[in-house]
Every structure is written in C-alpha cells, then in structure tokens.
Amino acid sequence: MRQWLKTLAREAAHQMGSELKQMAAHGSHELAATIFTGSAFVMYPRGSHDDPSVDHGPPQQTQNEQGREM
C-alpha cells in the first residue's frame, strides 16, 4: 500500500511539473507577443506535433473546385 502511494505521488508530481513548464512557456510567449505586438494573443496548436491524426499537407480540392481552376 505504501509503495503504491509513493508511486502515485511521484507520478502526480511529474505531471504537475510538466504542466507548470508548459504554462511558463505559454506565459513567456504571451509576454513577448505583448511587448512586440501590443496584444497577448498567441495561437497554440491543439495537440502535440507528433499527433498522427493531424494532417499538415496541402488542402484537398473538391470536385467543384477542380473544374473552376484556371
């Protein structure tokens, strides 16, 4: 029981540390954006860069768009 609790606490501390690092990075990006552009808006990606469900290729053309190209 004690080992399980130690493992749980270690994992929770690791996850909290990771989140705090990410929040600090976001805060520094927002601060830099405010200084250089006057707006704190920064667009962040929705997931990780290694997310296989995200397709970063060129947009696919539909049948109607293909017929209208010159």
Contacts in CASP RR format, 6 or more apart in sequence:
PFRMAT RR
TARGET T0000
AUTHOR 0000-0000-0000
METHOD contacts of the structure
MODEL  1
MRQWLKTLAREAAHQMGSELKQMAAHGSHELAATIFTGSAFVMYPRGSHD
DPSVDHGPPQQTQNEQGREM
26 42 0 8 1.000
26 44 0 8 1.000
29 42 0 8 1.000
30 40 0 8 1.000
30 41 0 8 1.000
30 42 0 8 1.000
31 40 0 8 1.000
33 39 0 8 1.000
33 40 0 8 1.000
33 41 0 8 1.000
33 42 0 8 1.000
34 40 0 8 1.000
46 54 0 8 1.000
47 54 0 8 1.000
61 69 0 8 1.000
END
